[in-house]
């Protein structure tokens, strides 16, 4: 490739460490698309002849057909997808293939290819997240009235509905889609034409190539164009945050599927057994989603450490930008698909949820609120009175709504029979009518609003 400057070829080790074709072959479709846009622009600007441009374009189509049929050959001597494609093109059309690289460098070429790939990756992730949101909406609709314990510190806190709980994850995923959409908007500037680092003396039309490739406009600084990997980091950051949300939902499924909780039964499709214990049903898919979050976060950290101290413009370290992005994309795609499948097929044991909601004194806050609202107590005093009522119920081995009025009055004489209107779990959830609350009416309204707004971000 640079035989005019070097008298000797690289050592075998140098050839191996220098080559990126084993992983950047994934960019072949973007590389072909970028090259076709580039040669069309060269012809329009009179930099190459129309005949040569047609020959190159047809040759690129033939190379793409070979790749689609046979895969991309891993020739370490040619280093990367760009030179492998240029070499394949030369085998198809001869020396005219050499005109394709006029007015561009591998530096702006790889930045363009990688941006195109990440843009496609974001679109794939967004489609997967939209499917997960739909699954959450459907199951939340099924369980808008299903009472379950709400937790803080993994201790029973207040009753909520399962629909409300699932809608919390809908909101998390909505923010994830927003982050990916923001990253997509920021990356959609085209580096092609920045050349190696300083631009080019050829009269190119960067607006034309940007438009042909679906970018909003060309990048504005040639140095920044070839050295920027913010778009890859933003993708990894969004993927990491999304993976954390998926991991939290997966962790809840793991806990809920355990015998002490018994809130959910995962289907055979998303469970495995034991090689020695025939009774076991292990939530392995959820555990792997949880585990993948750590690997995705590691990918983000890897690229951050690669980029943290690099001077302008391009350095060979930047060749290591793609493996963590590719790995994270594969993992996040699997995690989203697995979580969607688990949500769609899970059997929620609402009777068990209700029983535990009723057993944990989860309506204590409702009693304290009633004392404030109906008996006129300051909240701190109401909190103290309620604590004594809970202690009494615990001593008697009953739930709050099973205490008699006389027992309640023995704690505080200001309590009257109206208190029983708020002590059941159904009354508790029904009363939470504040915007964003767990009342079934509010949950159904949130689901309806979400369905109305369930549109792609782009």
C-alpha positions in Angstrom: 0.0 0.0 0.0 2.9 2.4 0.8 5.7 0.6 -1.0 7.0 3.8 -2.5 8.0 5.0 1.0 9.0 1.7 2.7 11.6 -0.7 1.4 10.5 -3.6 3.6 7.1 -5.0 4.5 5.7 -5.3 8.0 6.6 -8.2 10.3 4.0 -10.9 10.9 3.2 -9.5 14.3 2.9 -5.9 13.0 0.6 -7.2 10.3 -1.6 -8.8 12.8 -1.7 -6.0 15.3 -2.2 -3.4 12.5 -5.1 -5.2 10.8 -8.7 -4.4 11.6 -10.4 -6.4 8.9 -11.4 -9.2 11.3 -13.9 -6.8 13.0 -14.3 -3.8 10.7 -15.6 -6.0 7.9 -19.0 -5.4 9.6 -18.8 -1.9 7.9 -18.9 -3.3 4.4 -22.4 -2.1 3.5 -21.6 1.4 4.8 -18.3 1.4 3.0 -19.9 0.5 -0.3 -22.6 3.2 0.2 -20.0 5.9 1.1 -17.9 5.0 -1.9 -20.8 5.1 -4.3 -21.8 8.6 -3.0 -18.2 9.7 -3.3 -17.6 8.6 -6.8 -21.0 10.1 -7.9 -19.9 13.4 -6.5 -16.5 13.2 -8.2 -18.2 12.7 -11.5 -20.6 15.5 -11.0 -17.7 17.8 -10.1 -15.7 16.7 -13.2 -12.9 15.3 -11.0 -13.3 11.9 -12.6 -15.0 11.1 -16.0 -18.6 10.0 -16.1 -17.5 6.8 -17.8 -15.0 6.0 -15.1 -17.6 6.8 -12.4 -20.1 4.4 -14.1 -17.5 1.7 -14.2 -16.6 2.2 -10.5 -20.2 2.2 -9.5 -21.0 -1.0 -11.3 -17.8 -2.6 -9.9 -18.9 -1.6 -6.3 -22.2 -3.3 -6.9 -20.4 -6.4 -8.0 -18.2 -6.4 -4.9 -21.2 -5.9 -2.7 -22.9 -8.9 -4.3 -19.8 -11.0 -3.6 -19.8 -9.8 0.1 -23.5 -10.6 0.5 -23.0 -14.0 -1.0 -19.6 -15.1 0.3 -18.8 -12.8 3.2 -15.8 -10.3 3.4 -12.4 -12.0 2.9 -10.0 -11.3 5.9 -6.8 -10.4 4.1 -4.6 -9.1 6.9 -2.1 -7.6 4.4 -4.8 -5.3 3.2 -5.5 -4.2 6.8 -9.1 -3.0 6.7 -12.5 -3.0 5.0 -11.5 0.1 2.9 -8.4 -1.5 1.3 -10.0 -4.9 1.0 -12.9 -3.3 -0.9 -10.6 -1.2 -3.1 -8.5 -4.3 -3.9 -11.7 -6.3 -4.7 -12.8 -3.4 -6.9 -9.5 -3.4 -8.8 -9.8 -7.1 -9.4 -13.2 -6.4 -11.0 -12.5 -3.3 -13.1 -8.7 -2.9 -13.2 -6.7 0.3 -12.7 -9.6 2.6 -12.9 -10.5 1.5 -9.4 -7.6 3.7 -8.2 -9.5 6.8 -9.1 -12.1 6.1 -6.4 -9.8 7.3 -3.6 -9.3 10.7 -5.1 -10.0 13.5 -2.7 -10.6 11.3 0.3 -8.5 9.5 3.0 -9.2 6.4 5.0 -9.5 8.8 7.9 -12.6 10.5 6.7 -13.8 7.3 5.1 -13.8 5.3 8.3 -15.4 8.2 10.2 -18.2 8.3 7.7 -18.6 4.5 7.6 -18.7 4.3 11.3 -21.2 7.1 11.7 -23.5 5.4 9.1 -23.2 2.1 11.0 -23.9 3.6 14.4 -26.9 5.5 12.9 -28.3 2.1 11.6 -27.5 0.6 15.0 -29.6 3.3 16.8 -32.5 2.6 14.5 -32.3 -1.1 15.3 -32.2 -0.5 19.0 -35.1 2.0 18.8 -37.3 -0.5 17.1 -36.5 -3.1 19.8 -37.2 -0.6 22.6 -40.5 0.3 20.9 -41.5 -3.4 21.0 -40.5 -3.6 24.6 -42.6 -0.6 25.4 -45.6 -2.1 23.7 -45.2 -5.3 25.7 -45.1 -3.3 28.9 -48.2 -1.3 27.9 -50.1 -4.5 27.1 -49.3 -6.1 30.4 -49.8 -2.9 32.4 -53.3 -2.7 30.8 -54.0 -6.3 31.9 -53.0 -5.5 35.4 -54.1 -1.9 36.0 -56.2 -3.1 39.0 -53.8 -5.9 40.3 -52.7 -4.9 43.8 -49.1 -5.7 44.8 -46.8 -4.4 47.5 -44.7 -1.4 46.6 -41.2 -1.5 48.1 -38.5 0.8 49.4 -35.3 -0.8 50.7 -37.0 -4.1 49.5 -39.4 -3.7 52.4 -43.1 -3.5 52.0 -43.9 0.2 51.8 -47.3 1.1 50.2 -49.6 -0.9 48.0 -49.4 -0.2 44.3 -50.8 -1.9 41.2 -48.7 -4.1 39.0 -49.8 -2.0 36.0 -48.3 1.1 37.7 -45.1 -0.8 38.5 -44.7 -1.9 34.8 -45.4 1.6 33.6 -42.4 2.8 35.6 -40.3 0.7 33.3 -42.2 2.1 30.3 -41.0 5.6 31.4 -37.4 4.4 31.8 -37.4 3.0 28.3 -39.0 6.2 27.0 -36.0 8.1 28.3 -33.6 5.6 26.8 -35.2 6.1 23.4 -34.9 9.8 23.9 -31.1 9.5 24.6 -30.6 7.3 21.5 -32.6 9.9 19.4 -30.5 12.7 20.8 -27.3 10.8 19.9 -28.6 10.1 16.4 -29.4 13.8 15.8 -25.9 14.9 16.9 -24.1 12.3 14.8 -25.9 13.1 11.6 -23.1 15.4 10.2 -21.0 14.0 7.4 -17.2 13.8 7.7 -16.6 12.7 4.1 -14.5 15.2 2.3 -12.4 16.1 5.4 -9.7 13.8 3.8 -6.8 13.0 6.1 -7.1 16.0 8.4 -6.9 19.2 6.4 -9.5 18.9 3.7 -8.6 18.6 0.0 -7.6 20.9 -2.9 -10.0 19.2 -5.2 -13.3 21.1 -5.9 -15.5 18.6 -4.1 -19.1 19.1 -3.1 -19.5 18.0 0.5 -23.1 19.0 0.6 -23.9 16.5 -2.2 -22.2 13.5 -0.5 -23.8 14.5 2.9 -27.3 14.6 1.2 -26.7 11.3 -0.7 -25.9 9.5 2.5 -28.8 10.9 4.5 -26.8 13.3 6.7 -28.2 16.7 7.6 -25.1 18.6 6.5 -21.3 18.2 6.3 -19.1 18.6 9.4 -17.6 22.0 9.8 -13.9 21.4 10.7 -11.7 18.8 9.0 -9.6 18.1 12.1 -12.6 17.5 14.2 -14.2 15.4 11.5 -11.6 12.7 11.4 -10.8 12.7 15.2 -14.4 12.8 16.6 -15.7 9.7 18.1 -18.3 11.4 20.3 -21.0 9.7 18.4 -19.6 6.2 19.4 -19.3 7.3 23.0 -22.8 8.7 23.0 -24.1 5.5 21.6 -22.3 3.5 24.3 -23.5 5.9 27.0 -27.1 5.5 25.9 -26.7 1.7 25.6 -25.2 1.6 29.1 -28.1 3.5 30.7 -30.6 1.4 28.8 -28.8 -1.8 29.9 -29.0 -0.6 33.5 -32.8 -0.2 33.2 -33.1 -3.6 31.6 -30.9 -5.0 34.4 -33.2 -3.6 37.1 -36.3 -5.1 35.5 -34.4 -8.4 35.1 -33.4 -8.3 38.7 -37.0 -7.9 39.7 -38.0 -10.9 37.6 -35.3 -12.9 39.3 -36.5 -11.9 42.8 -40.2 -12.3 41.9 -39.6 -15.7 40.4 -38.0 -17.0 43.6 -40.2 -19.2 45.9 -40.2 -16.8 48.8 -41.8 -14.1 46.6 -43.7 -16.2 44.0 -44.9 -13.2 42.1 -44.2 -14.5 38.6 -43.6 -17.7 36.7 -41.4 -17.3 33.7 -42.3 -19.4 30.7 -40.3 -22.4 29.6 -38.9 -20.3 26.7 -37.1 -18.0 29.1 -36.0 -20.5 31.8 -33.6 -23.4 32.2 -33.3 -26.4 34.4 -30.6 -28.0 36.5 -28.4 -30.9 35.5 -28.8 -32.4 39.0 -32.0 -30.9 40.6 -35.0 -31.8 38.5 -37.3 -29.4 40.3 -35.4 -26.3 39.4 -36.7 -23.6 37.0 -33.9 -21.0 36.7 -34.5 -17.5 35.4 -31.3 -17.6 33.4 -32.5 -15.2 30.7 -33.1 -12.5 33.2 -29.8 -13.2 34.9 -28.0 -12.9 31.6 -29.7 -9.6 30.8 -28.5 -8.5 34.3 -25.0 -9.7 33.5 -24.8 -8.1 30.1 -25.2 -4.7 31.7 -21.8 -5.0 33.2 -20.2 -5.9 29.9 -21.9 -3.0 28.1 -20.7 -0.6 30.7 -17.2 -2.1 30.2 -17.4 -1.3 26.5 -18.2 2.3 27.3 -15.3 2.5 29.7 -13.0 0.9 27.2 -13.6 3.5 24.5 -13.5 6.4 27.0 -10.0 5.2 28.0 -9.0 4.9 24.4 -10.0 8.5 23.6 -9.2 10.3 26.8 -5.7 11.6 25.8 -5.5 11.5 22.1 -4.2 14.6 20.3 -5.7 15.7 17.0 -6.2 14.4 14.5 -6.2 10.6 13.8 -4.2 8.1 15.8 -4.0 4.4 15.3 -5.5 3.9 18.8 -8.8 4.9 17.3 -8.8 1.6 15.4 -9.9 0.1 18.7 -13.1 2.3 18.6 -15.2 -0.3 16.8 -14.9 -3.6 18.8 -16.6 -2.2 22.0 -19.4 -0.6 20.0 -20.0 -3.8 18.0 -20.0 -5.9 21.2 -22.3 -3.5 23.1 -24.7 -3.4 20.2 -24.9 -7.2 20.0 -25.4 -7.4 23.7 -28.0 -4.7 24.0 -30.0 -6.2 21.1 -30.1 -9.6 22.8 -31.0 -8.1 26.2 -33.9 -6.0 24.7 -35.3 -9.0 22.8 -35.0 -11.3 25.8 -36.6 -8.8 28.2 -39.5 -8.2 25.7 -40.1 -12.0 25.5 -40.1 -12.3 29.2 -42.6 -9.4 29.7 -44.9 -10.8 27.0 -45.0 -14.4 28.3 -44.7 -14.0 32.1 -47.5 -15.4 34.2 -48.0 -12.9 37.1 -49.4 -14.5 40.3 -51.6 -11.6 41.4 -53.2 -13.6 44.2 -49.7 -13.9 45.8 -49.0 -10.3 45.2 -52.2 -9.2 46.9 -51.6 -11.5 49.8 -48.2 -10.0 50.5 -49.6 -6.4 50.0 -52.2 -7.1 52.7 -49.7 -8.7 55.1 -47.1 -6.0 55.4 -49.0 -3.1 57.1 -48.7 -1.3 53.7 -51.7 0.9 54.4 -50.0 2.5 57.4 -49.4 5.7 55.5 -53.1 5.8 54.6 -53.9 5.7 58.3 -51.5 8.5 59.0 -53.0 10.6 56.2 -56.5 10.0 57.5 -55.5 11.2 61.0 -54.2 14.4 59.4 -57.1 14.9 57.1 -60.0 13.8 59.4 -58.7 14.1 62.9 -56.6 17.3 62.4 -53.4 15.8 63.8 -50.0 17.3 62.7 -48.4 14.7 60.4 -45.5 13.9 62.8 -48.0 13.1 65.6 -50.1 11.1 63.2 -47.0 9.2 62.2 -46.3 8.4 65.9 -49.9 7.3 66.5 -49.8 5.1 63.4 -46.6 3.5 64.5 -48.3 2.5 67.8 -51.3 1.0 65.8 -48.9 -1.0 63.6 -47.2 -2.3 66.8 -50.6 -3.4 68.1 -51.5 -5.1 64.8 -48.2 -6.9 64.8 -48.8 -8.0 68.4 -52.3 -9.3 67.6 -51.1 -11.0 64.4 -53.6 -9.2 62.2 -53.6 -6.7 59.4 -54.5 -3.1 60.1 -58.0 -3.4 58.6 -58.6 -6.4 60.9 -58.2 -4.4 64.1 -61.5 -3.6 65.8 -62.6 -0.1 66.3 -62.1 -0.5 70.1 -58.5 -1.7 69.5 -57.9 1.4 67.4 -59.4 3.7 69.9 -57.3 2.2 72.6 -54.3 3.8 70.8 -56.0 7.1 70.1 -59.7 8.0 70.9 -59.8 10.4 67.9 -60.0 7.4 65.5 -63.6 6.6 64.4 -65.3 4.1 62.2 -64.6 6.1 59.0 -61.0 5.0 59.2 -62.0 1.6 57.8 -62.6 3.3 54.4 -58.9 3.8 53.9 -57.3 0.7 55.6 -57.8 -1.9 52.8 -55.2 -2.2 50.0 -57.9 -1.5 47.4 -58.9 1.7 49.1 -55.3 2.7 49.4 -54.5 2.3 45.7 -57.8 3.9 44.6 -57.0 7.0 46.7 -53.7 7.7 45.0 -55.2 9.9 42.4 -52.5 12.5 42.2 -51.0 12.9 38.7 -48.6 10.0 38.2 -50.1 8.0 41.0 -51.0 4.3 41.3 -54.8 4.6 41.3 -56.1 2.3 38.6 -57.9 5.2 37.0 -54.6 7.0 36.7 -52.8 4.0 35.4 -55.3 3.5 32.6 -55.0 7.2 31.7 -51.2 6.9 31.6 -51.5 3.8 29.3 -53.9 5.6 27.0 -51.7 8.6 26.8 -48.6 6.4 26.1 -50.4 4.5 23.3 -51.4 7.8 21.7 -47.8 9.0 21.8 -46.2 5.7 20.9 -44.5 7.0 17.8 -40.9 6.7 16.6 -38.6 9.5 17.8 -37.6 10.2 14.2 
